[in-house]
Amino acid sequence: MDFHCHLDLYDNPQEVIRQATEAGTYVLSVTTTPKAFPGTKRLSANSPRIRTALGLHPQLAADRYSELNLFDLMLSETQYVGEIGLDGSTEFKSSLPIQSKVFRHILESCDRSGGKVLSIHSRNAAGRVLQHLSEAAGSSTSILHWFSGSSQDTAIANDLGCWFSVGPAMIRAKSGRERVSQMPIEKVLLETDGPFAMQNGKPLVPAQSELCIPILAEIWGVSKTTTRQQLVDNLKAIGVLARGVGV
Ligand code: MN
């Protein structure tokens, strides 16, 4: 599975979709602006294993604030929301106040609609993101994508019931593997963050999320088969949450 991939941003999305379909990979296709949602959803109209998420990336929040109305209008069309969140890195620090407004608005809209499955960016803003999540009504399921918060942040995220999507680029770093070792085994999903994240100088494609499996097996101290089965179970559990069963 690849639970955070920007299908619309590859040079050749149809070829990436064809390969993912051939490999049987389940994909969460995230978007960065509400305007991109309809076209991105159409890309995978004939791909039952691909779901499209409605998003407004924190790095674009300041420029695309006006698309929040469109976001609300389209929200009923999907159970998945992303990429959303906050980015506190040097380049985007100055827009944090508007990013916060956008993020809070989205969290509230999702709660009002009964809860969504969220793919959340938190680069250099883990504490702030977790603060927002703790203030939200809590009907949504949060998946922290490529989480790089401190060990304390990870503990807070666990207390809040957050999920995590981890990819080859994250797990390659020792710090990434340390984070993963703190995450509950039943709350971990795979991602690539392609085409932004690379492997050997090339954008990662969905099936390559599986590169994480041997490393996860080592961290978890179980076999690769058990690791794979755990991830399948986790994906099923997220699917159940997305359909709102039991809510
Ligand atoms: Mn991304």
Residues whose N, C-alpha, C, O or C-beta is under 5 A from the ligand:
A	BS01	MN	E83 D193
